Amino acid sequence: MKNHKQIISLLENLKLNGIIQNLDNELSAADEKKKSYLNFLKSLLDTEISYRTERRLRRNLAGAHFPVEKKLDDFKFDHVNGITKSDMSNLEDFIWLDNHVNLLLFGPPGLGKTHLAIAIGFKAIQAGYTVCFERVTSLVKLLKTADIQRSAGFRMNRILKSDLIIIDEIGYTPIERKEANLFFNLISELYEKASVIITSNKGFDDWAEMMGDEVMTVAMLDRLLHHSKVFNLSGKSYRIQKEKEE
């Protein structure tokens, strides 16, 4: 018992919490299966790696701020034109993310743009990437208050350090010129350092009016489109179809 307590203390000093949680089970398994010292050590290290991987996954999911959980398997590809299961499968290797390529999802409301963006974000986190999700209205508030509110500044730091930033619902609410400038500066900061997924109900031609500055909008689109995959979605609103079915 004394040795057990000493070992736990040493593990605590080394912050090997995964091994601490599973030590007794691993000792029993080693005794039952007559494991060699090396196999026993490997089992202990495997439990620590699994613990840290799961902990990192939970931390990254919490930090992403997804409003809901969405899965690609639940998306109705047969109801939407402009994107296919094959397109999504090709994105799941995340080479585009390694190369800081942006994904731009355009189309009217109700086609599942947000669903796709969140589902891709979940997959990216499971693959080991860091992700942040923000609706554009929330993002603008963060940009405006980052210098005066600690929580906003902390969130912006996480966004700037993430591998993938999802900006949802651009075009649903007007953006003031000062806000558009802050947004442009963010896109410039992320350019070729991270990937951005944008969902919008407005096409490129409407962005200048939405942002209130044609020159700035052209410069921003130049950065977004330089390395990008664009999906123009069309079809009938999934929500409207669901209401009719009900």
C-alpha positions as semicolon CSV with decimal commas, in nm:
position;residue;x (nm);y (nm);z (nm)
1;M;0,000;0,000;0,000
2;K;0,287;0,235;0,082
3;N;0,447;0,172;-0,257
4;H;0,112;0,233;-0,426
5;K;0,077;0,573;-0,257
6;Q;0,434;0,664;-0,348
7;I;0,374;0,572;-0,712
8;I;0,053;0,779;-0,720
9;S;0,244;1,072;-0,574
10;L;0,515;1,039;-0,839
11;L;0,253;1,017;-1,114
12;E;0,084;1,329;-0,976
13;N;0,415;1,515;-0,982
14;L;0,459;1,413;-1,346
15;K;0,093;1,506;-1,418
16;L;0,023;1,162;-1,565
17;N;-0,346;1,173;-1,477
18;G;-0,449;0,918;-1,738
19;I;-0,225;0,656;-1,582
20;I;-0,347;0,748;-1,232
21;Q;-0,708;0,687;-1,334
22;N;-0,631;0,352;-1,491
23;L;-0,343;0,224;-1,277
24;D;-0,541;-0,027;-1,068
25;N;-0,715;-0,171;-1,376
26;E;-0,384;-0,201;-1,560
27;L;-0,221;-0,370;-1,261
28;S;-0,505;-0,623;-1,246
29;A;-0,489;-0,684;-1,621
30;A;-0,111;-0,726;-1,611
31;D;-0,139;-0,979;-1,329
32;E;-0,421;-1,169;-1,497
33;K;-0,260;-1,181;-1,843
34;K;0,097;-1,222;-1,714
35;K;0,216;-0,923;-1,914
36;S;0,586;-0,856;-1,957
37;Y;0,732;-0,539;-1,809
38;L;0,751;-0,379;-2,153
39;N;0,390;-0,466;-2,241
40;F;0,273;-0,337;-1,904
41;L;0,462;-0,011;-1,958
42;K;0,316;0,021;-2,307
43;S;-0,036;-0,028;-2,172
44;L;0,020;0,246;-1,917
45;L;0,151;0,487;-2,179
46;D;-0,137;0,402;-2,413
47;T;-0,388;0,493;-2,141
48;E;-0,212;0,826;-2,086
49;I;-0,215;0,907;-2,457
50;S;-0,584;0,814;-2,485
51;Y;-0,664;1,029;-2,182
52;R;-0,481;1,330;-2,322
53;T;-0,632;1,287;-2,668
54;E;-0,985;1,271;-2,526
55;R;-0,919;1,567;-2,296
56;R;-0,783;1,775;-2,584
57;L;-1,083;1,681;-2,798
58;R;-1,327;1,791;-2,526
59;R;-1,134;2,114;-2,471
60;N;-1,127;2,195;-2,841
61;L;-1,498;2,119;-2,882
62;A;-1,579;2,351;-2,593
63;G;-1,353;2,622;-2,733
64;A;-1,509;2,600;-3,078
65;H;-1,841;2,742;-2,949
66;F;-2,056;2,537;-3,185
67;P;-2,423;2,627;-3,125
68;V;-2,532;2,268;-3,200
69;E;-2,376;1,940;-3,311
70;K;-2,415;1,859;-3,679
71;K;-2,293;1,555;-3,875
72;L;-2,224;1,519;-4,245
73;D;-2,411;1,187;-4,244
74;D;-2,731;1,374;-4,156
75;F;-2,706;1,625;-4,442
76;K;-2,960;1,582;-4,725
77;F;-2,731;1,607;-5,027
78;D;-3,011;1,499;-5,260
79;H;-3,211;1,813;-5,168
80;V;-2,936;2,060;-5,261
81;N;-2,753;2,144;-5,581
82;G;-2,397;2,273;-5,588
83;I;-2,235;2,031;-5,345
84;T;-2,210;1,652;-5,331
85;K;-2,107;1,375;-5,094
86;S;-1,797;1,334;-5,307
87;D;-1,706;1,700;-5,251
88;M;-1,731;1,651;-4,877
89;S;-1,536;1,325;-4,884
90;N;-1,255;1,501;-5,066
91;L;-1,245;1,767;-4,795
92;E;-1,208;1,514;-4,515
93;D;-0,839;1,458;-4,587
94;F;-0,792;1,820;-4,468
95;I;-0,512;1,892;-4,714
96;W;-0,697;2,216;-4,785
97;L;-0,673;2,304;-4,417
98;D;-0,300;2,233;-4,409
99;N;-0,261;2,463;-4,710
100;H;-0,479;2,741;-4,559
101;V;-0,747;2,712;-4,826
102;N;-1,083;2,878;-4,754
103;L;-1,428;2,725;-4,805
104;L;-1,703;2,965;-4,913
105;L;-2,063;2,844;-4,898
106;F;-2,318;3,064;-5,072
107;G;-2,692;3,024;-5,120
108;P;-3,037;3,123;-4,994
109;P;-3,153;3,042;-4,640
110;G;-3,260;2,692;-4,545
111;L;-3,019;2,488;-4,759
112;G;-2,792;2,373;-4,477
113;K;-2,487;2,596;-4,517
114;T;-2,446;2,625;-4,141
115;H;-2,503;2,249;-4,103
116;L;-2,218;2,179;-4,345
117;A;-1,985;2,433;-4,185
118;I;-2,038;2,293;-3,834
119;A;-2,009;1,932;-3,952
120;I;-1,677;2,008;-4,123
121;G;-1,563;2,186;-3,807
122;F;-1,644;1,880;-3,594
123;K;-1,451;1,657;-3,831
124;A;-1,154;1,894;-3,820
125;I;-1,145;1,887;-3,440
126;Q;-1,160;1,508;-3,442
127;A;-0,862;1,515;-3,680
128;G;-0,664;1,724;-3,432
129;Y;-0,718;2,080;-3,557
130;T;-0,835;2,378;-3,352
131;V;-1,157;2,544;-3,467
132;C;-1,358;2,852;-3,375
133;F;-1,718;2,915;-3,479
134;E;-1,879;3,259;-3,467
135;R;-2,185;3,410;-3,629
136;V;-2,081;3,734;-3,793
137;T;-2,293;3,942;-3,553
138;S;-2,111;3,793;-3,254
139;L;-1,776;3,825;-3,429
140;V;-1,831;4,196;-3,495
141;K;-1,909;4,251;-3,125
142;L;-1,589;4,071;-3,032
143;L;-1,386;4,282;-3,274
144;K;-1,535;4,604;-3,134
145;T;-1,475;4,514;-2,768
146;A;-1,154;4,307;-2,780
147;D;-0,944;4,597;-2,648
148;I;-1,174;4,680;-2,356
149;Q;-1,327;4,349;-2,248
150;R;-1,106;4,072;-2,119
151;S;-1,338;3,792;-2,232
152;A;-1,361;3,937;-2,585
153;G;-0,984;3,977;-2,603
154;F;-0,934;3,619;-2,487
155;R;-1,177;3,492;-2,749
156;M;-1,012;3,692;-3,027
157;N;-0,673;3,552;-2,929
158;R;-0,813;3,201;-2,959
159;I;-0,964;3,283;-3,298
160;L;-0,634;3,420;-3,427
161;K;-0,450;3,107;-3,311
162;S;-0,699;2,857;-3,455
163;D;-0,642;2,643;-3,762
164;L;-0,999;2,696;-3,887
165;I;-1,235;2,988;-3,831
166;I;-1,601;2,948;-3,928
167;I;-1,786;3,276;-3,988
168;D;-2,157;3,213;-4,022
169;E;-2,450;3,410;-4,166
170;I;-2,277;3,695;-4,344
171;G;-2,538;3,908;-4,515
172;Y;-2,835;3,856;-4,285
173;T;-2,779;4,182;-4,097
174;P;-2,623;4,511;-4,217
175;I;-2,262;4,589;-4,125
176;E;-2,154;4,942;-4,046
177;R;-1,849;5,080;-4,221
178;K;-1,635;5,078;-3,904
179;E;-1,738;4,718;-3,839
180;A;-1,654;4,627;-4,198
181;N;-1,306;4,774;-4,151
182;L;-1,252;4,561;-3,842
183;F;-1,372;4,255;-4,030
184;F;-1,139;4,331;-4,320
185;N;-0,845;4,363;-4,080
186;L;-0,930;4,021;-3,934
187;I;-0,944;3,857;-4,277
188;S;-0,610;4,019;-4,362
189;E;-0,460;3,888;-4,038
190;L;-0,580;3,534;-4,110
191;Y;-0,472;3,542;-4,475
192;E;-0,242;3,246;-4,553
193;K;-0,213;3,168;-4,180
194;A;-0,541;2,983;-4,127
195;S;-0,843;2,857;-4,319
196;V;-1,179;3,033;-4,310
197;I;-1,521;2,886;-4,377
198;I;-1,780;3,149;-4,464
199;T;-2,153;3,098;-4,508
200;S;-2,352;3,374;-4,674
201;N;-2,690;3,429;-4,834
202;K;-2,544;3,703;-5,054
203;G;-2,327;3,658;-5,364
204;F;-2,003;3,846;-5,426
205;D;-2,183;4,117;-5,624
206;D;-2,380;4,218;-5,312
207;W;-2,088;4,230;-5,074
208;A;-1,975;4,584;-5,164
209;E;-2,317;4,724;-5,079
210;M;-2,329;4,517;-4,760
211;M;-1,985;4,636;-4,645
212;G;-2,032;4,995;-4,758
213;D;-1,689;5,024;-4,920
214;E;-1,625;4,883;-5,266
215;V;-1,244;4,917;-5,259
216;M;-1,214;4,745;-4,921
217;T;-1,457;4,474;-5,026
218;V;-1,257;4,398;-5,340
219;A;-0,938;4,374;-5,132
220;M;-1,107;4,143;-4,882
221;L;-1,253;3,917;-5,150
222;D;-0,912;3,902;-5,314
223;R;-0,770;3,753;-4,993
224;L;-1,061;3,515;-4,940
225;L;-1,064;3,389;-5,298
226;H;-0,688;3,362;-5,353
227;H;-0,683;3,013;-5,199
228;S;-1,042;2,893;-5,187
229;K;-1,309;2,643;-5,282
230;V;-1,644;2,805;-5,360
231;F;-1,976;2,620;-5,338
232;N;-2,287;2,793;-5,473
233;L;-2,584;2,607;-5,327
234;S;-2,934;2,610;-5,469
235;G;-3,258;2,426;-5,407
236;K;-3,564;2,441;-5,187
237;S;-3,540;2,535;-4,821
238;Y;-3,501;2,225;-4,605
239;R;-3,694;2,391;-4,322
240;I;-3,989;2,479;-4,546
241;Q;-3,996;2,126;-4,688
242;K;-3,991;1,981;-4,337
243;E;-4,283;2,201;-4,231
244;K;-4,487;2,085;-4,533
245;E;-4,413;1,722;-4,449
246;E;-4,529;1,774;-4,092
